[in-house]
Structures are given as structure tokens and as C-alpha cells.
């Protein structure tokens, strides 16, 4: 079960890594739209349009990749801790 979870995480991470570096196109648009709505919902952006603009800027500046790398590291630590708990 944990091996399958790890394989799925690696595949998902690879997909998101591609999106994080892809500045234009439908995948980048979907990623930025999702992030923009999330930023508005979290009241970090005043509305979804401003959130999308913030997400696009973060992507252009390379910040999206840095966040992805932190997320990957955190996910891997959590998966290792969970596997240790269940062994």
C-alpha cells in the first residue's frame, strides 16, 4: 500500500513539476486558475482574478517551483514518518 502511494506521489510530483515550469498553455492556465481561487478563498487575494494574477507572477518568478520542492520534501518526510508508525 505504501509503495503504491509513493509511486503515485512521484507521478503526481512529476506532473506538477512540469506545470510549475510551464509559463503558458492550458495546463498552466488550469494550475493558475486553481491557485487564484485558492488565494481568494484564503483571503490572500481580494478576488479570484487578483489571485490568478498573483499565481501567474509567482510562476514567472520561479516561486512555484520552490513551493513545489518544499511540498515534495514535506510529503516525503510525512510518508516516511507514517510508514515508520505502521511498521
Number of C-alpha atoms within 10 A of each C-alpha: 5 12 9 9 11 15 11 12 16 14 12 12 16 12 12 18 15 14 22 23 16 15 18 12 9 11 16 20 17 13 17 24 19 15 19 24 19 18 21 17 14 11 12 14 18 12 15 20 15 16 25 24 16 18 25 23 15 17 22 16 13 14 16 19 19 14 13 15 14 11 13 15 12 12 14 15 12 12 16 13 11 12 12 9 8 7 5
